[in-house]
Amino acid sequence: MGLAPCLPSNPWLNTFGIWGPEVDMLGMQHLLEYRWNICNSYFDAEINHRLDYGLFNKQLLQNHWLDQCIDGGMQWCQGEAQAIEHYPNRSCVITANAETLEARVVVDASGHHSPFVSRDQNKVVASQAAYGIVGRFSAAPLQPGQFVLMDYRSNHLSAAGLSNQAATFLYGMDLGNGLFFVEETSLALAPPVPYRQLQERLKRRLALEGIKVVEIKHEEFCLFPMNLALPDMQQQLLAFGAAASMVHPASGYLVGALLRRAPGFADAIAAGIANPELDSTAIAKLAWAALWPLELRAKHAIYCYGLDKLMSFNQQYLKEFFACFFSLPQAQWFGFLTNTLSFSELIFAMISLFVRAPFRVKIGLLM
């Protein structure tokens, strides 16, 4: 059963990127629309990450799951959930049309804005914000065949802008045939950087190179919380995706984690439902434990701590921090960004980063 405010077949709007090794390990590389082997970042100098990066074909990815739902005989119930009531061996979703839908367990996958998932509401939440354009330009904004993960170069900003305004970076892709995607991004801030400011930053960045926008095919507006508190894992309602705080607090990545962790989560639910001696609360506890084991919860806390420190850094400090971060062995920075390091490996990577960091970045990480 699925509940959604729009049809599941409605086209997805935003882009979904993933590192090449991640998608290869999942066996889903055939669902990529683009794959770049030129993957660079720019801080005070250019860094070649020597790692592939891919962009999903949104239609293929959507159909990959929709086809499985159809083949499995899933029944779609479209409506707006107004309330969810929980009983010892069932949960009831009540829609705006007063329809009641019952199930042994209910999974909320409606995103970070869900009003039904219980969590600490007192935490200050920082959001990643981005404004992007897919379009054609008077000159190429990127090198041919290039993917840019982070371009923190700031020649287009005034001295006042550098010291008083939020740090932002360019995220960009050569989509071929004269088409490019360029996006001005704020890693995280509370409150978030306004779209208007990101749009102006992007315009100034392009203007510095004498580049004008000739045609806009698509505008992308991106805003999501990075450090949402973990859900209360005693609640009977389950959650998945952004509703379950699965966004990586230090990188903003989500898709890879969803794909890796979904099977174990589903298996735990299936095993619980198959056991007639378990009530709905017990099934939910099993599923929460599978989705958020102790090690992942501990790593989430460490990532949130790191994000708090980075939010206090200005543009220059962030350039120095990330230049140092990407000087780590590839296995360390890749595992950090994708949340695939073990807890001990994560601690070792952070110690290695601290040892390498310039003195003033060390101070910023400690303050």
WONORQUI-V251195 format. One line per field, one symbol per residue. phi: phi as a letter, one per 40 degrees, with the letter a starting at -180 (. if undefined). psi: psi as a letter, one per 20 degrees, with the letter a starting at -180 (. if undefined). Layout:
phi: ???
psi: ???
//
This chain:
phi: .bbacacccddccccbcacdccccccgbcccccbabbbbbbbbcbcbccfacbbbccdcccccdccccccccgcbcbcibccabbbbdbabbcbcccgcbbbacbbbcbchccdccccacccccbcbcbabbbbabbcaccbcdgbbbcabccbccbccccccbbccbbcbaaccgfgbbbbacbbdaabccccdccccccccccccdcgbbccabcabbbbaaccbdccccccccccaagccbgccccbbgcbddcdccccdccccccccccccccccccccccccccccbcdcccccdcccccccdccccccdcccccccccdcccdddcccccccfbcccccccccccccccccddccdccccc
psi: pppqirqhipqqgrqoqqqghghghikjhijqhqppiooqqpdirppoilpqqrpqohgggghghghhgghikpppoprpphqppprhkrqppprhjkpppqqgqppokjrijpihpproiipppqqpqqprpoaqrhqpirqpkqpogpnjqkhiqrhhhhhirqprrppqpojqkjpqppppppgqqorqpqhghgghggghgghhjkpqpgpohpppopoqqhkpqqqojiqhprqqbhhjkipohihiqggggghhigghgghggghghioiiprhghghgggghhgmrgghhghghgghghghghiiqagghhghghgggjiqqghghghghiljqrghhgggghgggghhqqghhgghhh.
//
